[in-house]
Amino acid sequence: QLAGDIFHREFRKIADDWVRRPLTLTLAGIQTQGVARENVAEPSEETAKTAEHRVALLKDAKFLLSLREELA
């Protein structure tokens, strides 16, 4: 709705679950619903780096959320 107001056009509604997730968590790649363990492969070196990156992003996201709360 906000984008429609800014661009003066109507956009289709998106019904995906990420739409209801806070933007900081979406940008950090954090899933709000769990993943079944049987669907998760053993971590490789690349996925371990990705996991470390996600942990760092999550830490940053939590910091930004706490900062926003303090400013409010």
MMTF fields as JSON, N, C-alpha, C and O atoms, coordinates in Angstrom:
{
  "mmtfVersion": "1.0.0",
  "mmtfProducer": "UNKNOWN",
  "numBonds": 287,
  "numAtoms": 288,
  "numGroups": 72,
  "numChains": 1,
  "numModels": 1,
  "chainsPerModel": [1],
  "groupsPerChain": [72],
  "chainIdList": ["A"],
  "bondAtomList": [4, 2, 8, 6, 12, 10, 16, 14, 20, 18, 24, 22, 28, 26, 32, 30, 36, 34, 40, 38, 44, 42, 48, 46, 52, 50, 56, 54, 60, 58, 64, 62, 68, 66, 72, 70, 76, 74, 80, 78, 84, 82, 88, 86, 92, 90, 96, 94, 100, 98, 104, 102, 108, 106, 112, 110, 116, 114, 120, 118, 124, 122, 128, 126, 132, 130, 136, 134, 140, 138, 144, 142, 148, 146, 152, 150, 156, 154, 160, 158, 164, 162, 168, 166, 172, 170, 176, 174, 180, 178, 184, 182, 188, 186, 192, 190, 196, 194, 200, 198, 204, 202, 208, 206, 212, 210, 216, 214, 220, 218, 224, 222, 228, 226, 232, 230, 236, 234, 240, 238, 244, 242, 248, 246, 252, 250, 256, 254, 260, 258, 264, 262, 268, 266, 272, 270, 276, 274, 280, 278, 284, 282],
  "bondOrderList": [1, 1, 1, 1, 1, 1, 1, 1, 1, 1, 1, 1, 1, 1, 1, 1, 1, 1, 1, 1, 1, 1, 1, 1, 1, 1, 1, 1, 1, 1, 1, 1, 1, 1, 1, 1, 1, 1, 1, 1, 1, 1, 1, 1, 1, 1, 1, 1, 1, 1, 1, 1, 1, 1, 1, 1, 1, 1, 1, 1, 1, 1, 1, 1, 1, 1, 1, 1, 1, 1, 1],
  "groupList": [{"groupName": "GLN", "atomNameList": ["N", "CA", "C", "O"], "elementList": ["N", "C", "C", "O"], "formalChargeList": [0, 0, 0, 0], "bondAtomList": [1, 0, 2, 1, 3, 2], "bondOrderList": [1, 1, 2], "singleLetterCode": "Q", "chemCompType": "L-PEPTIDE LINKING"}, {"groupName": "LEU", "atomNameList": ["N", "CA", "C", "O"], "elementList": ["N", "C", "C", "O"], "formalChargeList": [0, 0, 0, 0], "bondAtomList": [1, 0, 2, 1, 3, 2], "bondOrderList": [1, 1, 2], "singleLetterCode": "L", "chemCompType": "L-PEPTIDE LINKING"}, {"groupName": "ALA", "atomNameList": ["N", "CA", "C", "O"], "elementList": ["N", "C", "C", "O"], "formalChargeList": [0, 0, 0, 0], "bondAtomList": [1, 0, 2, 1, 3, 2], "bondOrderList": [1, 1, 2], "singleLetterCode": "A", "chemCompType": "L-PEPTIDE LINKING"}, {"groupName": "GLY", "atomNameList": ["N", "CA", "C", "O"], "elementList": ["N", "C", "C", "O"], "formalChargeList": [0, 0, 0, 0], "bondAtomList": [1, 0, 2, 1, 3, 2], "bondOrderList": [1, 1, 2], "singleLetterCode": "G", "chemCompType": "PEPTIDE LINKING"}, {"groupName": "ASP", "atomNameList": ["N", "CA", "C", "O"], "elementList": ["N", "C", "C", "O"], "formalChargeList": [0, 0, 0, 0], "bondAtomList": [1, 0, 2, 1, 3, 2], "bondOrderList": [1, 1, 2], "singleLetterCode": "D", "chemCompType": "L-PEPTIDE LINKING"}, {"groupName": "ILE", "atomNameList": ["N", "CA", "C", "O"], "elementList": ["N", "C", "C", "O"], "formalChargeList": [0, 0, 0, 0], "bondAtomList": [1, 0, 2, 1, 3, 2], "bondOrderList": [1, 1, 2], "singleLetterCode": "I", "chemCompType": "L-PEPTIDE LINKING"}, {"groupName": "PHE", "atomNameList": ["N", "CA", "C", "O"], "elementList": ["N", "C", "C", "O"], "formalChargeList": [0, 0, 0, 0], "bondAtomList": [1, 0, 2, 1, 3, 2], "bondOrderList": [1, 1, 2], "singleLetterCode": "F", "chemCompType": "L-PEPTIDE LINKING"}, {"groupName": "HIS", "atomNameList": ["N", "CA", "C", "O"], "elementList": ["N", "C", "C", "O"], "formalChargeList": [0, 0, 0, 0], "bondAtomList": [1, 0, 2, 1, 3, 2], "bondOrderList": [1, 1, 2], "singleLetterCode": "H", "chemCompType": "L-PEPTIDE LINKING"}, {"groupName": "ARG", "atomNameList": ["N", "CA", "C", "O"], "elementList": ["N", "C", "C", "O"], "formalChargeList": [0, 0, 0, 0], "bondAtomList": [1, 0, 2, 1, 3, 2], "bondOrderList": [1, 1, 2], "singleLetterCode": "R", "chemCompType": "L-PEPTIDE LINKING"}, {"groupName": "GLU", "atomNameList": ["N", "CA", "C", "O"], "elementList": ["N", "C", "C", "O"], "formalChargeList": [0, 0, 0, 0], "bondAtomList": [1, 0, 2, 1, 3, 2], "bondOrderList": [1, 1, 2], "singleLetterCode": "E", "chemCompType": "L-PEPTIDE LINKING"}, {"groupName": "LYS", "atomNameList": ["N", "CA", "C", "O"], "elementList": ["N", "C", "C", "O"], "formalChargeList": [0, 0, 0, 0], "bondAtomList": [1, 0, 2, 1, 3, 2], "bondOrderList": [1, 1, 2], "singleLetterCode": "K", "chemCompType": "L-PEPTIDE LINKING"}, {"groupName": "TRP", "atomNameList": ["N", "CA", "C", "O"], "elementList": ["N", "C", "C", "O"], "formalChargeList": [0, 0, 0, 0], "bondAtomList": [1, 0, 2, 1, 3, 2], "bondOrderList": [1, 1, 2], "singleLetterCode": "W", "chemCompType": "L-PEPTIDE LINKING"}, {"groupName": "VAL", "atomNameList": ["N", "CA", "C", "O"], "elementList": ["N", "C", "C", "O"], "formalChargeList": [0, 0, 0, 0], "bondAtomList": [1, 0, 2, 1, 3, 2], "bondOrderList": [1, 1, 2], "singleLetterCode": "V", "chemCompType": "L-PEPTIDE LINKING"}, {"groupName": "PRO", "atomNameList": ["N", "CA", "C", "O"], "elementList": ["N", "C", "C", "O"], "formalChargeList": [0, 0, 0, 0], "bondAtomList": [1, 0, 2, 1, 3, 2], "bondOrderList": [1, 1, 2], "singleLetterCode": "P", "chemCompType": "L-PEPTIDE LINKING"}, {"groupName": "THR", "atomNameList": ["N", "CA", "C", "O"], "elementList": ["N", "C", "C", "O"], "formalChargeList": [0, 0, 0, 0], "bondAtomList": [1, 0, 2, 1, 3, 2], "bondOrderList": [1, 1, 2], "singleLetterCode": "T", "chemCompType": "L-PEPTIDE LINKING"}, {"groupName": "ASN", "atomNameList": ["N", "CA", "C", "O"], "elementList": ["N", "C", "C", "O"], "formalChargeList": [0, 0, 0, 0], "bondAtomList": [1, 0, 2, 1, 3, 2], "bondOrderList": [1, 1, 2], "singleLetterCode": "N", "chemCompType": "L-PEPTIDE LINKING"}, {"groupName": "SER", "atomNameList": ["N", "CA", "C", "O"], "elementList": ["N", "C", "C", "O"], "formalChargeList": [0, 0, 0, 0], "bondAtomList": [1, 0, 2, 1, 3, 2], "bondOrderList": [1, 1, 2], "singleLetterCode": "S", "chemCompType": "L-PEPTIDE LINKING"}],
  "groupTypeList": [0, 1, 2, 3, 4, 5, 6, 7, 8, 9, 6, 8, 10, 5, 2, 4, 4, 11, 12, 8, 8, 13, 1, 14, 1, 14, 1, 2, 3, 5, 0, 14, 0, 3, 12, 2, 8, 9, 15, 12, 2, 9, 13, 16, 9, 9, 14, 2, 10, 14, 2, 9, 7, 8, 12, 2, 1, 1, 10, 4, 2, 10, 6, 1, 1, 16, 1, 8, 9, 9, 1, 2],
  "groupIdList": [1, 2, 3, 4, 5, 6, 7, 8, 9, 10, 11, 12, 13, 14, 15, 16, 17, 18, 19, 20, 21, 22, 23, 24, 25, 26, 27, 28, 29, 30, 31, 32, 33, 34, 35, 36, 37, 38, 39, 40, 41, 42, 43, 44, 45, 46, 47, 48, 49, 50, 51, 52, 53, 54, 55, 56, 57, 58, 59, 60, 61, 62, 63, 64, 65, 66, 67, 68, 69, 70, 71, 72],
  "secStructList": [7, 2, 2, 2, 2, 2, 2, 6, 1, 7, 7, 7, 7, 7, 7, 1, 4, 4, 4, 4, 1, 7, 2, 2, 2, 2, 2, 2, 6, 7, 7, 1, 1, 7, 7, 7, 4, 4, 4, 7, 7, 7, 7, 7, 2, 2, 2, 2, 2, 2, 2, 2, 2, 2, 2, 2, 2, 2, 2, 2, 2, 2, 2, 2, 2, 2, 2, 2, 2, 2, 2, 7],
  "xCoordList": [0.835, 0.0, 0.884, 0.6, 1.946, 2.853, 3.52, 3.601, 3.993, 4.632, 3.631, 3.991, 2.387, 1.351, 1.119, 0.93, 1.134, 0.968, 2.139, 1.958, 3.34, 4.528, 4.604, 4.903, 4.331, 4.463, 3.166, 3.125, 2.117, 0.814, 0.322, -0.112, 0.398, -0.141, -0.508, -0.061, -1.315, -1.747, -0.846, -0.585, -0.376, 0.444, -0.379, -1.275, -0.077, -0.811, -0.401, 0.722, -1.319, -1.033, -0.18, -0.384, 0.778, 1.642, 1.224, 1.19, 0.904, 0.398, 1.471, 1.153, 2.737, 3.806, 4.018, 3.692, 4.578, 4.762, 5.807, 5.753, 6.763, 7.801, 7.235, 7.871, 6.048, 5.423, 5.096, 5.137, 4.772, 4.391, 5.584, 5.426, 6.758, 7.983, 8.628, 8.578, 9.23, 9.93, 11.01, 11.722, 11.125, 12.045, 13.481, 14.206, 13.9, 15.281, 15.556, 16.648, 14.566, 14.759, 14.729, 15.471, 13.884, 13.849, 15.183, 15.717, 15.725, 17.014, 18.137, 19.104, 18.012, 19.033, 18.874, 19.735, 17.798, 17.589, 17.092, 17.265, 16.482, 15.995, 14.604, 13.725, 14.406, 13.102, 12.276, 12.803, 10.984, 10.122, 9.518, 9.026, 9.544, 9.032, 10.195, 11.112, 10.154, 11.243, 11.35, 10.386, 12.532, 12.791, 12.925, 13.609, 12.282, 12.382, 13.821, 14.499, 14.284, 15.681, 16.027, 17.16, 15.093, 15.405, 15.631, 16.191, 15.21, 15.41, 16.718, 17.037, 17.481, 18.703, 19.896, 20.056, 20.734, 21.915, 23.017, 22.966, 24.001, 25.153, 25.846, 25.988, 26.28, 26.879, 28.228, 29.085, 28.389, 29.672, 30.413, 29.889, 31.622, 32.382, 31.648, 31.628, 31.048, 30.317, 29.079, 28.807, 28.326, 27.13, 27.506, 26.752, 28.656, 29.119, 29.412, 29.086, 30.032, 30.298, 28.988, 28.843, 28.035, 26.733, 26.057, 25.448, 26.159, 25.564, 26.215, 25.528, 27.535, 28.228, 27.765, 27.569, 27.596, 27.135, 25.727, 25.43, 24.868, 23.5, 23.487, 22.701, 24.351, 24.425, 24.854, 24.313, 25.832, 26.277, 25.154, 24.956, 24.421, 23.301, 22.2, 21.593, 21.952, 20.934, 21.335, 20.506, 22.616, 23.107, 22.914, 22.475, 23.244, 23.04, 21.566, 21.205, 20.705, 19.269, 18.727, 17.929, 19.164, 18.717, 19.183, 18.445, 20.415, 20.925, 20.084, 19.732, 19.762, 18.962, 17.565, 17.024, 16.981, 15.655, 15.692, 14.793, 16.736, 16.834, 17.093, 16.583, 17.873, 18.129, 16.838, 16.574, 16.032, 14.763, 13.847, 13.175, 13.819, 12.995, 13.456, 12.635, 14.773, 15.299, 14.941, 14.596, 15.023, 14.698, 13.229, 12.844, 12.396, 10.935, 10.632, 9.473],
  "yCoordList": [-1.184, 0.0, 1.253, 2.21, 1.252, 2.391, 2.638, 3.777, 1.569, 1.71, 2.251, 3.066, 1.809, 2.3, 3.792, 4.514, 4.254, 5.679, 6.482, 7.576, 5.927, 6.643, 6.694, 7.739, 5.556, 5.475, 5.777, 5.716, 6.101, 6.442, 5.359, 5.639, 4.114, 3.0, 1.883, 1.866, 0.958, -0.15, -1.36, -1.736, -1.961, -3.159, -4.341, -4.185, -5.518, -6.708, -7.053, -6.778, -7.652, -8.065, -9.324, -10.215, -9.383, -10.548, -11.27, -10.675, -12.558, -13.317, -14.164, -14.939, -14.038, -14.835, -14.457, -13.346, -15.41, -15.165, -14.092, -13.45, -13.89, -12.894, -11.473, -10.56, -11.292, -9.962, -9.502, -8.308, -10.454, -10.116, -10.116, -9.832, -10.426, -10.498, -9.109, -8.393, -8.716, -7.424, -7.356, -8.332, -6.212, -6.054, -6.391, -6.97, -6.041, -6.314, -7.812, -8.25, -8.602, -10.048, -10.61, -11.542, -10.058, -10.493, -10.229, -11.094, -9.038, -8.704, -9.569, -9.861, -9.976, -10.823, -12.281, -13.105, -12.609, -13.982, -14.896, -16.112, -14.349, -15.135, -15.663, -14.9, -16.948, -17.566, -17.516, -17.733, -17.232, -17.192, -18.555, -18.79, -19.454, -20.803, -21.767, -21.593, -22.793, -23.758, -24.62, -24.777, -25.176, -26.086, -27.477, -27.66, -28.454, -29.822, -30.308, -30.066, -30.981, -31.428, -32.377, -32.351, -33.22, -34.174, -33.481, -34.085, -32.243, -31.498, -30.73, -30.079, -30.792, -30.014, -30.938, -31.923, -30.621, -31.424, -31.104, -30.083, -31.977, -31.708, -30.448, -30.256, -29.589, -28.323, -28.517, -29.266, -27.826, -27.804, -26.555, -25.772, -26.363, -25.167, -23.909, -22.902, -23.977, -22.813, -22.518, -21.359, -23.556, -23.303, -22.861, -22.123, -23.297, -22.839, -21.344, -20.61, -20.892, -19.452, -18.69, -17.611, -19.259, -18.614, -18.533, -17.516, -19.594, -19.595, -18.53, -17.823, -18.418, -17.383, -15.998, -15.11, -15.829, -14.537, -14.235, -13.103, -15.245, -15.04, -14.706, -13.869, -15.356, -15.061, -13.611, -12.91, -13.168, -11.777, -10.82, -9.788, -11.163, -10.318, -10.284, -9.243, -11.439, -11.486, -10.606, -9.896, -10.657, -9.81, -8.336, -7.548, -7.965, -6.586, -6.213, -5.111, -7.136, -6.864, -6.656, -5.749, -7.505, -7.344, -6.01, -5.346, -5.62, -4.324, -3.184, -2.253, -3.256, -2.2, -2.135, -1.048, -3.293, -3.308, -2.706, -1.96, -3.036, -2.466, -0.961, -0.209, -0.527, 0.896, 1.62, 2.711, 1.017, 1.627, 1.753, 2.77, 0.71, 0.76, 1.861, 2.55, 2.02, 3.067, 4.448, 5.344, 4.616, 5.914, 6.237, 7.4, 5.189, 5.405, 5.873, 6.122],
  "zCoordList": [0.0, 0.0, 0.0, -0.721, 0.801, 0.869, -0.487, -0.949, -1.115, -2.426, -3.443, -4.293, -3.363, -4.265, -4.094, -5.073, -2.853, -2.588, -3.142, -3.676, -3.009, -3.469, -4.99, -5.568, -5.639, -7.097, -7.844, -9.073, -7.108, -7.697, -8.648, -9.766, -8.179, -8.947, -7.987, -6.84, -8.456, -7.613, -7.85, -8.992, -6.763, -6.833, -6.352, -5.523, -6.869, -6.427, -4.994, -4.573, -4.265, -2.89, -2.913, -3.738, -1.997, -1.857, -0.588, 0.489, -0.715, 0.426, 1.103, 2.004, 0.694, 1.287, 2.747, 3.166, 3.53, 4.96, 5.254, 6.303, 4.334, 4.6, 4.636, 5.162, 4.079, 4.059, 5.482, 5.777, 6.362, 7.729, 8.683, 9.87, 8.182, 8.993, 9.025, 8.025, 10.145, 10.183, 9.097, 8.861, 8.449, 7.33, 7.699, 6.89, 8.901, 9.288, 9.309, 8.946, 9.735, 9.737, 8.323, 8.013, 7.468, 6.077, 5.408, 4.714, 5.613, 5.011, 5.562, 4.858, 6.808, 7.414, 7.001, 7.31, 6.316, 5.872, 6.963, 6.872, 7.986, 9.105, 8.78, 8.378, 8.95, 8.696, 9.974, 11.065, 9.842, 11.018, 11.302, 12.406, 10.333, 10.548, 10.478, 9.676, 11.328, 11.404, 10.161, 9.412, 9.952, 8.851, 9.444, 10.451, 8.83, 9.331, 9.243, 8.244, 10.264, 10.333, 9.202, 8.722, 8.753, 7.697, 6.35, 5.435, 6.221, 4.976, 4.96, 3.965, 6.042, 6.152, 5.943, 6.664, 4.956, 4.671, 5.682, 6.368, 5.763, 6.623, 6.131, 4.923, 7.04, 6.613, 5.925, 6.395, 4.806, 4.122, 4.568, 5.361, 4.069, 4.437, 3.981, 4.689, 2.796, 2.271, 3.108, 3.421, 3.475, 4.285, 5.687, 6.323, 6.182, 7.491, 7.438, 8.371, 6.339, 6.181, 6.085, 6.659, 5.356, 5.234, 6.595, 6.927, 7.382, 8.717, 9.594, 10.331, 9.514, 10.291, 9.863, 10.692, 8.564, 8.038, 8.549, 8.932, 8.553, 9.041, 10.525, 10.968, 11.291, 12.724, 12.929, 13.784, 12.136, 12.242, 11.844, 12.486, 10.787, 10.367, 11.421, 11.67, 12.035, 13.087, 14.258, 14.827, 14.615, 15.704, 15.359, 16.198, 14.113, 13.675, 13.685, 14.099, 13.227, 13.203, 14.604, 14.841, 15.538, 16.929, 17.497, 18.225, 17.16, 17.624, 17.06, 17.784, 15.768, 15.151, 15.752, 15.956, 16.034, 16.657, 18.06, 18.449, 18.81, 20.157, 20.095, 20.925, 19.129, 18.947, 18.582, 19.087, 17.703, 17.327, 18.534, 18.706, 19.379, 20.582, 21.54, 22.146, 21.671, 22.541, 22.012, 22.782, 20.695, 20.096, 20.212, 20.329, 20.178, 20.279, 21.691, 22.024]
}
